[in-house]
Structure formats: structure tokens, C-alpha cells
């Protein structure tokens, strides 16, 4: 499988926490159980955000759901590696399909809450799906599974969502109602950041293509410089045995 690369801000500390937790999980727990917990947490987050239209206290349901999503999503692979029960193809497909579903639920749930706007949420979701697609392309073409970009991974994203929600709750309706011309300031800000991130994505793809092109050119040049294989010389055909000479002397006849 691909080499995992995680350079997020919290990667080192999170790794220590996960290693401590995995020893405390009951024996009957399986990685699939934890994946289901992560999905349930994402669904709880989306429901909590939607219910904040009736009571702001449902925000804490959303935050608790984010914690459950982190717990299940981060520990399923850790548990499989700890117990030596990895199923590389099955696990890769299940884990990342669950991630796509979970992040879609979380971001859309935030977008329909009073603490964000749906256009901004769709900006964020489209960027997440774009970077996810790029990650999977890198797994296929370079054998590298990159889990973070610019110091931001899934854990930092969850914390950002939770922190923003609490901040918006404290700030009040102005966070989504303030406008510049006909557009919400929040949408303009998130749209601008998304455009910058999109430009960086294009630059990253161009850098990768240039690097791969150089590597392919070097491999081609190396192949062309290899000495041609010496053609085997044809072995001489074995000489045919000479036919015996007929006896030139007549044989003696009985007298």
C-alpha cells in the first residue's frame, strides 16, 4: 500500500493519544465498529447543526458528534494496524468512502445552521472533494497517501468547525447577516479563500506533472543508453558425415 504522510499541526500529539487509546479498547471492538461510530458522529453533527434553528443548545450535540467522528475515524485504522488485521484494499475503500460521506454531512449540516451559510459551505465542500480526489490520484501515481496540506488535516478541520460554531454562537447573527453590496461578507471571505486554495491546487498539480515528466525523461534516457544486447553468433552447422567410398576392387569370387 501507499506510504502515509501526515504533517499536520497536531499529528505528533494525536498519534500519542491514539496509541494510548488503542490499548484500552475492549477486545470485541473491531475497526468496522469504529468506522460506524465515526459515521454516526457525523450524522449527529449534521442533526445537531440543523436543530440549532430551534435551540442553540443543540450546538453541543454537534460538537459531541464531531468528537465521535474523530474517535471512530482516527482509531479504526490504528486498531487494525495494532492488531495486525489490516485488509488493505477493503480498508482503503471503506475508510475513504466513509470519510467522504462524513465530511459531506458535517459541512452541509454546518451550512444549514445559523452559524454559516450554505454557499460558503458548498465552497468548503467542493474544495474538500477536490483535495480528496487529488490525494487519491497521488496514491495511484506516486504511491504516497498524503493526509494533510498546509498543516491542516482532518483533525484540525474538525476543531476549526467546532471553534467557528462556538465563536459564531458567541458573536450572534451578525456573523452571517453582515453584507457587502448584495453578498454576505462571510460568503465573500470564504469564496476568496477558496479561490486562493484552488490556485494553489493548480500549482501543486503543475509541480507534480513537471516532476513526473522529468522522472519519465530520465528513465527513458537510461533505457536508451543501455548497450544493445550482443546478437548471438550462429553456430556452425554440424558437418554431414562423409559417405563411405565404394570398394574399387572387385570382390573375389569363389573358385
C-alpha positions as CSV (number, residue, x, y, z in Angstrom):
1,X,0.0,0.0,0.0
2,X,1.0,3.7,-0.3
3,X,3.2,5.4,2.3
4,X,1.2,7.5,4.7
5,X,2.4,11.1,5.1
6,X,0.9,13.3,7.8
7,X,2.5,16.6,8.5
8,X,-0.5,18.3,10.2
9,X,0.0,20.6,13.2
10,X,-1.4,18.1,15.7
11,X,-0.1,14.9,14.1
12,X,2.6,14.0,16.7
13,X,0.4,14.7,19.7
14,X,-2.6,12.9,18.1
15,X,-0.5,9.9,17.4
16,X,0.4,9.5,21.0
17,X,-3.2,9.9,22.1
18,X,-4.3,7.2,19.6
19,X,-1.6,4.8,20.7
20,X,-2.8,5.2,24.4
21,X,-6.4,4.7,23.4
22,X,-6.0,1.7,21.3
23,X,-4.6,-0.3,24.2
24,X,-7.8,0.5,26.2
25,X,-10.3,-0.7,23.6
26,X,-12.3,-3.8,24.6
27,X,-11.3,-7.0,22.7
28,X,-14.6,-7.3,21.0
29,X,-14.1,-3.9,19.2
30,X,-13.3,-4.1,15.5
31,X,-12.2,-1.5,13.0
32,X,-15.6,-1.7,11.3
33,X,-17.3,-0.9,14.6
34,X,-15.1,2.3,14.9
35,X,-15.9,3.2,11.3
36,X,-19.6,3.0,12.1
37,X,-19.0,5.2,15.2
38,X,-17.4,7.8,13.1
39,X,-20.3,7.8,10.6
40,X,-22.8,8.1,13.5
41,X,-20.8,11.0,14.9
42,X,-21.0,12.8,11.5
43,X,-24.8,12.2,11.3
44,X,-25.2,13.5,14.9
45,X,-23.2,16.6,13.9
46,X,-25.4,17.3,10.9
47,X,-28.5,16.8,13.0
48,X,-27.2,19.0,15.8
49,X,-26.5,21.8,13.4
50,X,-29.9,21.6,11.8
51,X,-31.6,21.6,15.2
52,X,-29.9,24.8,16.3
53,X,-32.7,26.6,14.5
54,X,-34.9,25.6,17.4
55,X,-32.4,25.9,20.2
56,X,-28.8,27.0,20.3
57,X,-28.1,24.3,22.9
58,X,-28.2,21.7,20.1
59,X,-24.8,23.1,19.1
60,X,-23.3,20.9,21.8
61,X,-24.8,17.9,20.1
62,X,-22.9,18.9,17.0
63,X,-19.7,19.3,18.9
64,X,-20.1,15.9,20.6
65,X,-20.8,14.4,17.2
66,X,-17.5,15.9,15.9
67,X,-15.7,14.2,18.8
68,X,-17.3,10.9,18.0
69,X,-16.4,11.3,14.3
70,X,-12.8,11.9,15.3
71,X,-12.8,9.0,17.7
72,X,-14.1,6.4,15.2
73,X,-12.4,7.7,12.1
74,X,-8.9,8.1,13.7
75,X,-8.9,4.8,15.6
76,X,-10.3,2.4,13.0
77,X,-7.0,2.2,11.1
78,X,-4.9,2.5,14.2
79,X,-6.7,-0.6,15.7
80,X,-6.3,-2.6,12.5
81,X,-2.5,-1.9,12.4
82,X,-2.1,-2.5,16.1
83,X,-3.7,-6.0,15.9
84,X,-2.2,-6.8,12.6
85,X,-5.6,-7.4,10.9
86,X,-5.3,-4.9,8.0
87,X,-7.2,-5.5,4.9
88,X,-5.5,-3.0,2.6
89,X,-8.0,-2.8,-0.3
90,X,-11.2,-3.3,1.7
91,X,-10.0,-0.9,4.5
92,X,-8.9,1.8,2.0
93,X,-12.2,1.7,0.2
94,X,-14.3,1.6,3.4
95,X,-12.3,4.2,5.2
96,X,-12.2,6.8,2.5
97,X,-15.8,6.2,1.4
98,X,-16.8,6.8,5.0
99,X,-14.7,10.0,5.1
100,X,-16.4,11.4,2.0
101,X,-19.9,10.7,3.5
102,X,-19.0,12.0,6.9
103,X,-17.4,15.3,5.7
104,X,-20.3,15.9,3.4
105,X,-22.7,15.5,6.3
106,X,-20.7,17.8,8.6
107,X,-20.1,20.6,6.1
108,X,-23.7,20.6,4.7
109,X,-25.0,20.5,8.3
110,X,-22.9,23.5,9.2
111,X,-24.2,25.3,6.1
112,X,-27.9,24.9,7.0
113,X,-27.2,26.1,10.6
114,X,-27.5,29.7,11.7
115,X,-23.7,29.8,12.1
116,X,-22.7,29.6,8.5
117,X,-24.2,30.0,5.0
118,X,-25.0,27.3,2.5
119,X,-23.0,29.0,-0.3
120,X,-19.9,29.1,1.9
121,X,-20.4,25.5,3.0
122,X,-20.6,24.4,-0.7
123,X,-17.3,26.3,-1.3
124,X,-15.7,24.4,1.5
125,X,-17.2,21.1,0.5
126,X,-16.1,21.5,-3.2
127,X,-12.6,22.3,-2.0
128,X,-12.5,19.3,0.3
129,X,-13.7,16.9,-2.5
130,X,-11.1,18.4,-4.9
131,X,-8.3,17.8,-2.5
132,X,-9.6,14.3,-1.7
133,X,-9.6,13.5,-5.4
134,X,-6.0,14.8,-5.7
135,X,-5.0,12.7,-2.7
136,X,-6.3,9.5,-4.3
137,X,-4.6,10.4,-7.6
138,X,-1.3,10.7,-5.7
139,X,-1.9,7.3,-4.2
140,X,-2.3,5.8,-7.6
141,X,0.5,7.7,-9.4
142,X,3.2,8.2,-6.7
143,X,2.4,5.6,-4.0
144,X,2.1,8.4,-1.4
145,X,-1.0,8.9,0.8
146,X,-0.9,12.4,1.9
147,X,-3.2,13.1,4.9
148,X,-2.7,16.8,5.3
149,X,-2.0,20.0,3.4
150,X,-0.5,23.2,4.7
151,X,-0.6,21.8,8.3
152,X,-4.3,21.0,8.0
153,X,-5.6,17.5,8.3
154,X,-9.0,16.0,9.2
155,X,-8.5,16.6,13.0
156,X,-7.6,20.3,12.5
157,X,-10.6,20.7,10.2
158,X,-13.0,19.3,12.9
159,X,-11.5,21.6,15.5
160,X,-12.0,24.5,13.1
161,X,-15.6,23.6,12.6
162,X,-16.3,23.3,16.3
163,X,-14.3,26.5,17.1
164,X,-16.1,28.5,14.4
165,X,-19.5,27.4,15.6
166,X,-18.8,28.4,19.2
167,X,-17.4,31.7,18.1
168,X,-20.4,32.4,15.8
169,X,-22.8,31.5,18.6
170,X,-21.0,34.0,20.9
171,X,-20.9,36.7,18.2
172,X,-24.5,36.4,17.2
173,X,-26.4,36.8,13.9
174,X,-24.1,39.4,12.6
175,X,-21.6,36.7,11.6
176,X,-23.9,35.7,8.7
177,X,-26.1,38.7,8.2
178,X,-23.4,41.3,7.5
179,X,-23.3,42.2,3.8
180,X,-21.1,44.0,1.4
181,X,-23.1,45.1,-1.6
182,X,-25.5,42.2,-2.1
183,X,-23.3,39.5,-0.8
184,X,-22.7,38.2,2.7
185,X,-19.3,39.1,4.0
186,X,-18.9,35.6,5.1
187,X,-19.5,34.3,1.6
188,X,-17.1,36.8,0.1
189,X,-14.4,35.8,2.6
190,X,-14.8,32.1,2.2
191,X,-15.1,32.4,-1.6
192,X,-11.9,34.4,-1.7
193,X,-10.0,31.9,0.4
194,X,-11.4,29.0,-1.7
195,X,-10.2,30.7,-4.9
196,X,-6.7,31.1,-3.4
197,X,-6.7,27.4,-2.3
198,X,-7.9,26.4,-5.8
199,X,-5.0,28.3,-7.4
200,X,-2.6,26.6,-5.0
201,X,-4.1,23.2,-6.1
202,X,-3.5,24.0,-9.7
203,X,0.1,25.0,-8.9
204,X,0.6,21.7,-6.9
205,X,-0.7,19.7,-9.8
206,X,1.6,21.5,-12.3
207,X,4.6,20.9,-10.0
208,X,3.8,17.2,-9.7
209,X,3.4,16.9,-13.5
210,X,6.7,18.6,-14.1
211,X,8.5,16.3,-11.6
212,X,6.9,13.2,-13.1
213,X,7.8,14.4,-16.6
214,X,11.5,14.8,-15.6
215,X,11.5,11.4,-13.9
216,X,9.9,9.8,-17.0
217,X,12.5,11.5,-19.3
218,X,15.4,10.2,-17.1
219,X,14.0,6.7,-17.2
220,X,13.6,6.9,-21.0
221,X,17.2,8.3,-21.4
222,X,18.5,5.5,-19.2
223,X,16.9,2.9,-21.3
224,X,18.2,4.4,-24.5
225,X,21.8,4.4,-23.1
226,X,21.8,0.8,-22.3
227,X,24.2,-1.1,-24.6
228,X,22.5,-3.1,-27.2
229,X,22.4,-6.8,-26.5
230,X,25.0,-8.7,-28.4
231,X,23.4,-10.8,-31.0
232,X,24.3,-14.5,-30.6
233,X,26.6,-15.8,-33.4
234,X,25.1,-18.5,-35.4
235,X,26.6,-21.9,-34.5
236,X,28.2,-23.6,-37.5
237,X,26.0,-26.4,-38.8
238,X,27.4,-29.8,-38.0
239,X,29.3,-31.4,-40.9
240,X,27.5,-34.1,-42.6
241,X,29.3,-37.5,-42.3
242,X,31.1,-38.4,-45.4
243,X,29.6,-41.2,-47.4
244,X,31.9,-44.3,-47.3
245,X,33.9,-44.9,-50.5
246,X,32.8,-47.9,-52.5
247,X,35.4,-50.6,-52.7
248,X,37.1,-50.1,-56.1
249,X,38.5,-53.7,-56.1
250,X,36.1,-56.4,-57.2
251,X,35.4,-58.9,-54.6
252,X,37.0,-62.3,-55.1
253,X,34.6,-64.9,-56.3
254,X,34.6,-68.5,-55.0
255,X,36.7,-70.7,-57.3
